[in-house]
Amino acid sequence: MIIGTRILVCFRRNARCRSVKRMSVRENGAVHFTVFRKIRAKLLEAIRRMRFWTAPAYLFLAIVSGSRGAEAVFSLDEKSVFLITPKGLLQLNLPTKSAQKIAFPTKFDSDKDYGLSLSNAGYPLLAADDGLWAYDPEKSKWTRIYRGPADLICTDLAYNPANSSIVFQTSDRNASTSYWLLQKDAEKPVQIRLRRVRYLSGLGFDSQGRLFFGYNGDLWMGSICNLPEEQRSDYWVCGIRIAPLADLETSFGTPSNQGVETVAPLADRIYVHLRRLGGSGWGNIASVATPPLNFTDGEPEDDSLEKRLVLYQEELKSIRFLGENGSYGFLCASRSGAHVFYRASDPKAEKMKLWLLSGQQTEEIGDDSLIGMGQ
């Protein structure tokens, strides 16, 4: 517990504000957090003094970080989807439409942020607590592939199938988010530098090694680049905004604006989970066309303001909505690009369901009861 500190929250259906000591941000759809600077400073100071990181500490860091870990990933044979649910890690068998629980390599806490990805060898990868893990489905065994410093927590990761590298996200006790590149066969990661963006929300690579992520609700595209001629071979995130998907606003009321939180790129389309910015409860699963952009040394070729504006117009024209979802989306794309998995509402049944998109065909896999949610 953090004694003497409280978070001020406002409820959507009631304009009055109340103070609470702790509240989960994942499934409390009616809650919007408004954290004042003085309260934030007190919380950070309290977290710094703690000998051990408690659930409220992880919760607060998740609120202020602005990014979210990947909740799902396909198996390499594309017959299963691995999901991080409020009750733990599951393997969902798509042909049999059945699910089984997988033991977590660390103590699972639904208030913490975790991230999933997939290696070229077919091992699901997990960012959890102070390290990165790989899971062997045949042996039902976890292997730690990286242990981070004690003052950092690993909250997300993305595997690049083009060069077998891993980009992962960490948070420290000051709620500062950092990104690291772990090259194939490297023992230690190197830090990735960011300029003019503070975080990479729902980052993911496509089969060609192109990087996609959300920032301030908009969709970005780029790569991890470096300058080999420089004496210090630093790595940077190089990219541009390709789709202005955030419906930003300012007013005296509770915000309802949405933006990109999770990304699942394919060769021809980019699937995104648009969620309420700064809160929870509203959202949509959607997709836009993958733009035909080429980059040289991290810079888009033949670029200009006029062409950027045309790009934004074309991307917005291409948007398709698949369903509403303001909480767990489980959005992921298979390695071959043949399938997309997601969770969204069924307007006819008025309940959340799990869907498998294969080309133009959408198949219902089941409802929340299949994975132990909503019970």
C-alpha positions in Angstrom: 0.0 0.0 0.0 1.1 3.6 -0.5 0.1 5.4 2.6 -1.1 9.0 2.5 -1.5 9.2 -1.3 -4.7 9.0 -3.3 -5.6 9.1 -7.0 -8.5 11.4 -8.0 -10.9 9.8 -10.4 -14.1 10.9 -12.1 -16.9 8.6 -13.1 -18.4 9.0 -16.6 -22.0 8.9 -15.4 -21.4 11.2 -12.5 -19.4 14.4 -12.7 -18.4 14.4 -9.1 -14.9 13.3 -8.3 -13.9 10.8 -5.7 -10.5 9.6 -4.3 -9.6 6.0 -4.2 -6.5 4.1 -3.1 -6.4 1.6 -5.9 -8.4 0.6 -8.9 -7.7 -1.6 -11.9 -7.6 0.1 -15.2 -8.1 -3.0 -17.3 -11.8 -3.8 -16.8 -13.3 -0.7 -15.1 -14.7 0.7 -18.3 -16.5 3.6 -16.6 -13.5 5.1 -14.9 -11.3 8.0 -16.1 -8.2 8.9 -14.1 -7.2 12.5 -13.6 -3.8 12.6 -11.9 -2.8 16.1 -10.7 0.9 17.0 -10.7 1.2 17.3 -6.9 -0.4 13.9 -6.4 1.8 12.4 -9.2 4.9 13.8 -7.5 3.9 12.3 -4.1 3.2 8.9 -5.7 6.5 8.8 -7.5 8.3 9.8 -4.3 6.5 7.0 -2.4 7.3 4.5 -5.1 11.0 5.5 -5.0 11.1 4.8 -1.3 9.5 1.4 -1.5 11.8 -1.6 -1.0 9.6 -3.8 -3.2 7.3 -2.8 -6.1 3.7 -3.4 -5.1 0.6 -3.7 -7.3 -0.3 0.0 -6.8 3.1 1.0 -8.0 2.8 -1.1 -11.2 -0.7 0.3 -11.7 0.4 3.9 -11.4 3.3 3.3 -13.8 1.0 1.8 -16.3 -1.3 4.8 -16.2 1.4 7.4 -16.8 3.5 5.5 -19.4 1.0 6.0 -22.3 1.8 2.6 -23.8 0.4 -1.0 -23.5 1.9 -4.4 -24.0 0.7 -6.9 -26.7 -1.9 -9.2 -25.2 -1.9 -12.0 -27.9 0.2 -13.7 -30.5 -0.3 -16.5 -33.0 1.6 -19.8 -32.9 3.9 -20.3 -35.8 1.6 -23.1 -37.3 -1.2 -20.6 -36.9 -3.4 -23.2 -35.2 -3.3 -21.5 -31.7 -3.3 -18.1 -30.2 -1.6 -17.3 -26.9 -3.5 -14.8 -24.8 -2.7 -12.8 -21.6 -6.1 -12.6 -19.9 -7.0 -11.2 -16.5 -6.6 -14.7 -15.1 -3.2 -15.5 -16.7 -1.7 -16.9 -19.9 -3.9 -19.2 -22.1 -3.3 -21.2 -25.3 -6.4 -21.1 -27.4 -6.7 -24.0 -29.9 -8.5 -22.6 -33.0 -9.6 -25.8 -34.7 -11.1 -27.3 -31.5 -12.1 -24.0 -30.0 -10.8 -25.0 -26.6 -8.4 -23.2 -24.2 -5.8 -24.4 -21.7 -3.9 -22.5 -19.1 -0.1 -22.1 -19.3 1.9 -21.7 -16.1 3.5 -18.2 -16.0 7.3 -18.0 -15.5 6.8 -15.4 -12.7 4.1 -14.6 -10.3 1.2 -13.3 -12.4 -0.5 -10.1 -11.5 -3.4 -8.7 -13.6 -2.5 -5.2 -12.6 0.9 -5.4 -14.2 1.7 -4.9 -17.9 3.1 -7.8 -19.9 3.9 -8.3 -23.6 3.8 -11.2 -26.1 5.6 -11.8 -29.4 6.8 -14.8 -31.5 10.3 -15.9 -32.6 11.2 -17.4 -35.9 11.8 -20.7 -34.1 8.1 -20.7 -33.1 8.7 -19.9 -29.4 6.2 -17.4 -27.8 8.2 -14.6 -26.2 7.1 -12.8 -23.0 8.2 -9.5 -21.4 7.5 -9.9 -17.7 8.9 -8.3 -14.5 12.7 -8.0 -14.8 13.3 -10.0 -17.9 12.4 -11.7 -21.2 11.3 -15.3 -21.6 10.8 -17.9 -24.3 8.3 -20.7 -24.1 8.7 -24.2 -25.7 5.1 -25.5 -26.3 6.3 -29.1 -26.9 8.2 -29.2 -23.6 5.9 -26.8 -21.7 9.0 -25.1 -20.5 10.0 -21.5 -20.0 13.6 -20.3 -20.6 14.8 -16.8 -19.5 16.6 -15.1 -22.4 17.4 -11.9 -20.7 17.5 -10.6 -17.1 17.3 -6.8 -16.7 18.5 -4.6 -13.9 16.5 -4.7 -10.6 15.3 -1.2 -11.0 13.6 -1.9 -14.4 10.4 -3.8 -15.3 9.9 -5.2 -18.8 6.4 -4.4 -20.1 6.4 -5.1 -23.8 8.4 -6.6 -26.7 8.3 -7.0 -30.4 10.3 -9.6 -32.4 11.6 -8.6 -35.8 11.4 -11.7 -38.1 13.6 -10.0 -40.7 16.7 -10.1 -38.6 15.7 -12.0 -35.4 16.3 -9.0 -33.1 14.0 -8.0 -30.2 12.9 -4.6 -29.3 11.6 -4.4 -25.7 10.1 -1.7 -23.5 11.0 -1.0 -19.8 9.7 1.3 -17.1 11.7 2.5 -14.1 10.7 3.8 -10.7 10.4 7.3 -12.0 7.7 6.1 -14.5 10.3 6.7 -17.3 9.8 4.5 -20.4 12.9 3.2 -22.3 13.4 1.0 -25.3 16.2 -1.5 -26.0 17.5 -3.5 -28.9 18.6 -7.1 -28.3 20.4 -8.3 -31.5 20.6 -12.0 -32.5 23.2 -13.8 -30.4 24.0 -10.6 -28.4 24.5 -10.9 -24.7 23.4 -7.4 -23.8 20.9 -5.0 -25.3 21.7 -1.5 -26.4 19.3 1.4 -25.7 17.2 2.8 -28.5 17.0 6.6 -28.7 13.7 8.4 -29.3 13.2 12.0 -30.5 9.9 13.9 -30.6 8.0 10.8 -29.5 8.0 9.6 -25.9 6.7 6.1 -26.3 5.8 3.4 -28.8 2.3 2.0 -28.1 1.6 -1.5 -29.3 4.8 -1.7 -31.3 5.1 -4.5 -33.9 7.1 -5.6 -36.9 5.8 -7.0 -40.2 7.6 -9.8 -42.1 9.8 -7.2 -43.9 11.1 -5.7 -40.7 9.1 -2.5 -40.9 8.1 -1.1 -37.5 4.5 0.1 -36.7 3.4 1.7 -33.5 0.9 4.3 -32.1 1.8 7.6 -30.5 -0.7 10.2 -29.2 -3.4 8.1 -30.8 -2.0 8.2 -34.4 -0.5 5.4 -36.4 3.2 5.5 -37.3 5.5 3.5 -39.6 9.3 3.3 -39.7 12.3 1.2 -38.6 15.1 0.9 -36.1 18.0 2.7 -37.7 21.6 3.6 -36.9 24.3 5.8 -38.4 27.3 3.5 -38.9 29.6 6.4 -40.0 29.2 8.0 -36.5 31.8 7.3 -33.9 29.0 6.2 -31.5 26.8 3.7 -33.3 23.6 4.8 -31.7 20.2 3.2 -32.6 17.1 5.3 -33.2 13.5 4.9 -33.9 13.0 6.5 -37.4 9.5 6.9 -38.8 6.7 9.1 -39.8 3.0 9.4 -38.9 1.0 7.6 -41.7 -2.6 7.9 -40.4 -4.0 10.6 -38.1 -6.4 8.2 -36.3 -6.8 10.1 -33.0 -10.0 12.0 -32.5 -8.4 14.5 -30.1 -10.5 17.0 -28.1 -10.4 19.4 -25.2 -13.4 20.4 -23.0 -14.6 20.6 -19.4 -16.1 17.1 -19.6 -14.7 13.6 -19.4 -12.8 12.8 -22.6 -14.2 10.3 -25.0 -11.4 10.6 -27.6 -9.8 7.3 -29.0 -6.5 6.4 -30.6 -4.2 3.7 -31.6 -3.1 1.4 -28.7 -2.2 -1.9 -30.4 -1.0 -2.7 -33.9 -1.0 -5.9 -36.0 0.5 -5.2 -39.4 0.1 -7.3 -42.6 1.4 -6.9 -46.1 -1.7 -5.1 -47.4 -3.4 -3.8 -44.2 -2.6 -2.7 -40.7 -5.0 -3.7 -38.0 -5.3 -1.5 -35.0 -7.1 -1.4 -31.6 -8.4 2.1 -31.1 -9.0 2.8 -27.4 -10.0 5.6 -25.3 -7.0 7.8 -24.6 -6.4 8.4 -20.9 -9.1 6.0 -19.8 -11.0 2.9 -20.7 -14.5 1.7 -21.7 -14.7 2.7 -25.4 -12.8 1.5 -28.4 -12.9 -0.1 -31.8 -11.0 -2.8 -33.8 -10.2 -1.3 -37.2 -7.8 -1.5 -40.2 -6.2 0.8 -42.7 -4.3 0.1 -45.9 -0.6 -0.4 -45.7 0.9 2.5 -47.6 3.5 1.9 -50.4 6.3 3.8 -48.7 10.1 3.2 -49.1 12.7 4.4 -46.6 16.4 5.1 -47.1 18.5 5.6 -43.9 15.4 6.0 -41.9 13.9 8.7 -44.1 10.9 8.3 -46.4 11.8 8.6 -50.1 10.3 11.4 -52.3 8.8 13.1 -49.3 7.0 16.5 -49.0 4.2 18.2 -47.1 1.8 17.8 -50.0 2.5 14.1 -50.3 2.1 13.6 -46.5 -1.3 15.3 -46.7 -2.3 13.1 -49.6 -1.1 10.0 -47.6 -3.3 11.0 -44.6 -6.3 11.4 -46.9 -5.8 8.0 -48.6 -5.3 6.2 -45.2 -8.4 7.7 -43.7 -10.4 6.7 -46.8 -9.2 3.1 -46.5 -10.4 2.6 -42.9 -12.6 -0.3 -42.0 -14.3 -1.0 -38.7 -14.5 -4.6 -37.5 -16.2 -4.2 -34.1 -16.4 -2.3 -30.8 -14.1 -3.1 -27.9 -13.0 -0.9 -25.0 -10.9 -3.4 -23.0 -8.9 -6.5 -23.9 -8.7 -6.7 -27.7 -6.3 -9.7 -28.1 -5.5 -8.3 -31.6 -2.7 -10.2 -33.4 -1.8 -11.2 -37.0 -0.4 -14.6 -38.0 3.2 -14.7 -39.4 2.0 -15.7 -42.9 -0.5 -12.9 -43.0 -3.4 -15.3 -43.6 -5.2 -14.7 -40.3 -6.1 -11.9 -37.9 -7.5 -12.7 -34.4 -9.4 -10.2 -32.2 -12.1 -9.7 -29.6 -15.0 -7.5 -30.3 -18.7 -7.1 -29.6 -21.4 -9.0 -31.4 -24.3 -6.5 -31.9 -26.8 -9.3 -32.5 -26.0 -11.1 -29.3 -25.0 -8.0 -27.3 -21.9 -9.7 -25.9 -18.1 -9.8 -26.5 -16.9 -12.6 -28.8 -13.6 -13.9 -30.2 -13.2 -13.7 -34.0 -10.8 -15.2 -36.6 -10.5 -13.2 -39.9 -9.1 -15.2 -42.8 -9.1 -13.2 -46.0 -12.7 -12.0 -46.4 -14.1 -14.7 -44.1 -14.9 -14.0 -40.4 -15.4 -17.0 -38.1 -16.7 -16.8 -34.6 -14.4 -18.8 -32.3 -16.5 -18.3 -29.1 -17.5 -15.8 -26.5 -15.7 -14.7 -23.3 -16.7 -17.8 -21.4 -14.2 -19.8 -23.6 -11.3 -18.0 -22.1 -12.7 -17.5 -18.6 -13.7 -13.8 -18.9 -17.0 -12.4 -17.9 -17.5 -15.0 -15.3 
